[in-house]
C-alpha cells in the first residue's frame, strides 16, 4: 500500500497506472524532511496535481456511470 511510501507509489504508478490519492501525496510531502524552498516548490507542483486529479475524476465519472447503468440492465 503506497499511502505513505513514495517509492511504492511510484512503483504502482509504473506498473498499474494508479494515481495516488492527493491526500496521500500531501501526507508524503508533510512527512518528508524538506527545506522551506523544497517544500514550497513541491507544494506548487502538488497544486497542479490536485487540479489534474480533479479533472480526471470529472472525465471518468460519466464513463463509469454509463458502464454501471449498462450492467444494471
C-alpha positions as CSV (number, residue, x, y, z in Angstrom):
1,X,0.0,0.0,0.0
2,X,1.5,3.3,-1.1
3,X,-0.3,5.6,1.3
4,X,2.9,6.9,3.0
5,X,5.7,5.4,0.8
6,X,6.6,7.5,-2.2
7,X,8.8,4.7,-3.6
8,X,5.9,2.2,-3.6
9,X,3.5,4.8,-5.1
10,X,6.0,5.4,-7.9
11,X,6.3,1.7,-8.5
12,X,2.5,1.2,-8.6
13,X,2.2,4.1,-11.0
14,X,4.6,2.5,-13.3
15,X,3.1,-1.0,-13.0
16,X,-0.6,-0.4,-12.8
17,X,-1.2,3.2,-13.9
18,X,-2.6,4.0,-10.5
19,X,-2.5,7.6,-9.4
20,X,-2.0,8.1,-5.7
21,X,-4.9,10.0,-4.0
22,X,-4.0,13.7,-3.4
23,X,-4.5,13.3,0.4
24,X,-1.7,10.6,0.5
25,X,0.6,12.7,-1.7
26,X,0.0,15.7,0.7
27,X,0.8,13.4,3.6
28,X,4.0,12.3,1.9
29,X,5.1,15.9,1.5
30,X,4.3,16.7,5.1
31,X,6.2,13.7,6.4
32,X,9.3,14.5,4.3
33,X,12.2,16.4,5.6
34,X,12.3,19.2,3.2
35,X,13.9,22.6,3.2
36,X,11.5,25.5,3.0
37,X,12.3,26.1,-0.6
38,X,11.8,22.4,-1.5
39,X,8.5,22.4,0.4
40,X,7.3,25.5,-1.4
41,X,8.2,24.0,-4.8
42,X,6.6,20.7,-4.1
43,X,3.5,22.4,-2.9
44,X,3.3,24.3,-6.2
45,X,3.6,21.0,-8.1
46,X,1.1,19.4,-5.8
47,X,-1.5,22.1,-6.6
48,X,-1.1,21.2,-10.3
49,X,-1.5,17.5,-9.4
50,X,-4.6,18.3,-7.3
51,X,-6.2,20.1,-10.2
52,X,-5.3,17.4,-12.7
53,X,-6.6,14.7,-10.4
54,X,-9.9,16.5,-10.0
55,X,-10.2,16.9,-13.8
56,X,-9.5,13.2,-14.3
57,X,-12.3,12.4,-11.9
58,X,-14.7,14.6,-13.8
59,X,-13.8,12.9,-17.1
60,X,-14.1,9.4,-15.8
61,X,-17.3,9.9,-13.8
62,X,-19.8,9.9,-16.8
63,X,-18.0,6.9,-18.3
64,X,-18.3,4.9,-15.1
65,X,-21.9,6.0,-14.6
66,X,-22.8,4.8,-18.2
67,X,-21.0,1.5,-17.6
68,X,-22.7,1.0,-14.2
69,X,-26.1,1.7,-15.9
70,X,-25.3,-0.8,-18.6
71,X,-24.5,-3.5,-16.0
72,X,-27.8,-3.0,-14.2
73,X,-29.8,-3.8,-17.4
